[in-house]
Amino acid sequence: MTVEVSVPASLSDSAKEALESYRKATAGDDPRAELFQAAKGA
């Protein structure tokens, strides 16, 4: 499987603020934790 990700070359100030807010809101979260647990159980 291949996943393609598009990353913008630059961000507006409001986009940067939004990403910073998201980073702070999700600090410590591991979005892959469930995947690792599923892989161990398989």
Backbone as CSV, one residue per row, in Angstrom:
resi,resn,N_x,N_y,N_z,CA_x,CA_y,CA_z,C_x,C_y,C_z
1,MET,0.845,-1.167,0.000,0.000,0.000,0.000,0.892,1.232,0.000
2,THR,0.476,2.249,-0.730,1.204,3.503,-0.807,0.286,4.630,-0.362
3,VAL,0.818,5.502,0.453,0.076,6.677,0.904,0.798,7.900,0.382
4,GLU,0.074,8.753,-0.315,0.661,9.994,-0.801,0.192,11.140,0.076
5,VAL,1.140,11.957,0.497,0.838,13.094,1.366,1.312,14.356,0.672
6,SER,0.439,15.325,0.569,0.812,16.626,0.005,1.093,17.578,1.151
7,VAL,2.257,18.172,1.114,2.664,19.110,2.161,2.871,20.474,1.512
8,PRO,2.191,21.485,2.015,2.346,22.816,1.419,3.758,23.356,1.614
9,ALA,4.220,24.101,0.632,5.561,24.689,0.712,5.614,25.808,1.743
10,SER,4.490,26.497,1.940,4.447,27.558,2.936,3.041,27.633,3.522
11,LEU,2.944,28.231,4.701,1.670,28.363,5.390,1.399,29.818,5.716
12,SER,0.122,30.174,5.695,-0.254,31.519,6.114,-0.117,31.598,7.635
13,ASP,-0.139,32.799,8.155,-0.040,32.975,9.603,-1.198,32.279,10.314
14,SER,-2.404,32.364,9.760,-3.552,31.731,10.411,-3.437,30.204,10.367
15,ALA,-2.872,29.664,9.290,-2.671,28.212,9.209,-1.620,27.763,10.227
16,LYS,-0.567,28.545,10.397,0.464,28.228,11.386,-0.128,28.223,12.792
17,GLU,-0.984,29.212,13.075,-1.624,29.286,14.390,-2.523,28.073,14.613
18,ALA,-3.248,27.671,13.578,-4.128,26.521,13.691,-3.329,25.247,13.953
19,LEU,-2.221,25.069,13.258,-1.383,23.890,13.484,-0.769,23.893,14.878
20,GLU,-0.368,25.051,15.353,0.197,25.149,16.698,-0.863,24.807,17.742
21,SER,-2.083,25.281,17.538,-3.173,24.950,18.453,-3.440,23.449,18.454
22,TYR,-3.427,22.845,17.289,-3.637,21.400,17.177,-2.509,20.641,17.878
23,ARG,-1.275,21.091,17.684,-0.134,20.432,18.331,-0.281,20.460,19.841
24,LYS,-0.658,21.612,20.372,-0.839,21.734,21.820,-1.995,20.870,22.312
25,ALA,-3.083,20.820,21.553,-4.273,20.065,21.961,-4.035,18.561,21.935
26,THR,-3.103,18.109,21.105,-2.866,16.669,20.979,-1.530,16.240,21.572
27,ALA,-0.905,17.099,22.343,0.388,16.762,22.957,0.251,15.488,23.789
28,GLY,1.138,14.557,23.557,1.130,13.311,24.317,0.268,12.219,23.717
29,ASP,-0.585,12.560,22.764,-1.401,11.543,22.105,-0.550,10.771,21.101
30,ASP,-0.764,9.466,21.027,-0.076,8.652,20.040,-1.123,8.038,19.121
31,PRO,-1.298,8.588,17.931,-2.331,8.090,17.034,-2.070,6.661,16.550
32,ARG,-0.868,6.150,16.776,-0.530,4.796,16.341,-0.626,3.767,17.451
33,ALA,-0.944,4.173,18.658,-0.961,3.253,19.792,-1.873,2.051,19.525
34,GLU,-3.061,2.290,19.001,-3.982,1.188,18.720,-3.443,0.273,17.635
35,LEU,-2.742,0.828,16.669,-2.170,0.001,15.601,-1.119,-0.949,16.163
36,PHE,-0.284,-0.461,17.061,0.739,-1.303,17.661,0.113,-2.416,18.497
37,GLN,-0.940,-2.079,19.242,-1.618,-3.088,20.040,-2.254,-4.147,19.141
38,ALA,-2.869,-3.728,18.052,-3.505,-4.664,17.116,-2.454,-5.582,16.486
39,ALA,-1.292,-5.016,16.163,-0.236,-5.805,15.533,0.320,-6.837,16.501
40,LYS,0.408,-6.508,17.764,0.906,-7.462,18.767,-0.067,-8.617,18.952
41,GLY,-1.367,-8.326,18.844,-2.376,-9.339,19.054,-2.603,-10.237,17.832
42,ALA,-2.117,-9.814,16.676,-2.348,-10.571,15.436,-1.414,-11.721,15.279
